[in-house]
Amino acid sequence: MKKDLFYIFTFSLGMIIVFGFGYFTSNLMKLQKPPIIIEKAVNESNYTQNNQNFQEGEVVASVNSDKFHFLNCSGAKTIKEENKIYFKSAAEAISAGFSLAGNCK
């Protein structure tokens, strides 16, 4: 009886250790994101002019996130203007390392 309890306890402790190690390792992988390089506009009039040239179907992302939004999505409206990164297409945003936000389908 004591031998059975010892084996159950040892097995349970081993499973907890293995689970904890896996959880810890997966969280380390989430911390290693590729850097995002943002070029600053030369002058503000050029930046404003470029923003006005965007058409529907193009996307925007935040420098503080790895998600992108379509311009008509509610999530795009919550990003501060100084944190926005504009892309010509979803494919361009994906190639830059962003993924589509869950609330923009």
ABEGO torsion letter per residue (X at the ends): XAAAAAAAAAAAAAAAAAAAAAAAAAAAAAABBBBBBBBBBABAAAAAAAAAABBBGBBBBBAABABBBBAABAAAAABBAAABBBBABAAAAAAAGBBBBAABX
